[in-house]
Amino acid sequence: MKLLTTLTLIALAGPLCADTATPSVSVSPAQADRYGCAVRQRPDELTYSGFRDAWRNIAANDLYSLRRHQAALDAGSCTCDALWPDWSGIKEEFEALDFADPLATDSVHVTWVAAEYFPVISNLRAALREQCQETD
């Protein structure tokens, strides 16, 4: 009888706690990077929901990261606008890479990151860190 009572209390506690829990929202407060710049959030048009499309969010983040590092280094600037440009700059390339194609699978992203992202991103991050530390 005690086991049944305990299980009943546990089963009832879930819904009670769920009513008092703080809901998680997709829009989080602005975060700051190591240089004090507000990190731009991925816009809705590049945000995908659902398990099958989760890879598209990572693809957008990777493409944005690669292009923003390259752009800041090319500009020789560590301003917040240079470090965190508008996401619209990657939209066309995101589509050209077929990341937005509804029939595409994560293999498109896997192939791209292996060829274009992983070979260079560490060096870009290190170069940008060095560039921006010199301006401090």
Contacts in CASP RR format, 6 or more apart in sequence:
PFRMAT RR
TARGET T0000
AUTHOR 0000-0000-0000
METHOD contacts of the structure
MODEL  1
MKLLTTLTLIALAGPLCADTATPSVSVSPAQADRYGCAVRQRPDELTYSG
FRDAWRNIAANDLYSLRRHQAALDAGSCTCDALWPDWSGIKEEFEALDFA
DPLATDSVHVTWVAAEYFPVISNLRAALREQCQETD
26 47 0 8 1.000
27 41 0 8 1.000
28 41 0 8 1.000
30 38 0 8 1.000
30 39 0 8 1.000
30 41 0 8 1.000
31 38 0 8 1.000
31 39 0 8 1.000
32 38 0 8 1.000
32 39 0 8 1.000
33 39 0 8 1.000
33 83 0 8 1.000
33 84 0 8 1.000
35 78 0 8 1.000
35 80 0 8 1.000
35 83 0 8 1.000
35 132 0 8 1.000
36 80 0 8 1.000
37 80 0 8 1.000
37 83 0 8 1.000
37 84 0 8 1.000
38 80 0 8 1.000
38 84 0 8 1.000
39 84 0 8 1.000
40 84 0 8 1.000
40 85 0 8 1.000
40 86 0 8 1.000
40 87 0 8 1.000
42 57 0 8 1.000
42 60 0 8 1.000
42 61 0 8 1.000
42 64 0 8 1.000
42 87 0 8 1.000
43 87 0 8 1.000
43 88 0 8 1.000
45 91 0 8 1.000
46 56 0 8 1.000
46 57 0 8 1.000
46 60 0 8 1.000
46 87 0 8 1.000
46 90 0 8 1.000
46 91 0 8 1.000
46 94 0 8 1.000
47 57 0 8 1.000
47 60 0 8 1.000
48 54 0 8 1.000
48 56 0 8 1.000
48 57 0 8 1.000
55 105 0 8 1.000
55 106 0 8 1.000
55 109 0 8 1.000
56 99 0 8 1.000
56 100 0 8 1.000
56 109 0 8 1.000
58 109 0 8 1.000
59 94 0 8 1.000
59 97 0 8 1.000
59 99 0 8 1.000
59 108 0 8 1.000
59 109 0 8 1.000
59 112 0 8 1.000
60 87 0 8 1.000
60 90 0 8 1.000
60 94 0 8 1.000
60 99 0 8 1.000
62 109 0 8 1.000
62 112 0 8 1.000
62 113 0 8 1.000
62 117 0 8 1.000
63 90 0 8 1.000
63 93 0 8 1.000
63 94 0 8 1.000
63 97 0 8 1.000
63 99 0 8 1.000
63 117 0 8 1.000
64 87 0 8 1.000
64 90 0 8 1.000
65 121 0 8 1.000
66 116 0 8 1.000
66 117 0 8 1.000
66 120 0 8 1.000
66 121 0 8 1.000
66 124 0 8 1.000
67 85 0 8 1.000
67 89 0 8 1.000
67 90 0 8 1.000
67 93 0 8 1.000
68 83 0 8 1.000
68 84 0 8 1.000
68 85 0 8 1.000
69 121 0 8 1.000
69 124 0 8 1.000
69 125 0 8 1.000
69 127 0 8 1.000
69 128 0 8 1.000
70 124 0 8 1.000
71 82 0 8 1.000
71 85 0 8 1.000
72 78 0 8 1.000
72 82 0 8 1.000
72 83 0 8 1.000
72 128 0 8 1.000
72 131 0 8 1.000
73 124 0 8 1.000
73 127 0 8 1.000
73 128 0 8 1.000
73 131 0 8 1.000
75 82 0 8 1.000
76 82 0 8 1.000
76 131 0 8 1.000
77 83 0 8 1.000
78 131 0 8 1.000
78 132 0 8 1.000
78 135 0 8 1.000
83 128 0 8 1.000
83 132 0 8 1.000
94 100 0 8 1.000
97 108 0 8 1.000
97 112 0 8 1.000
98 104 0 8 1.000
98 108 0 8 1.000
99 108 0 8 1.000
99 109 0 8 1.000
101 108 0 8 1.000
END
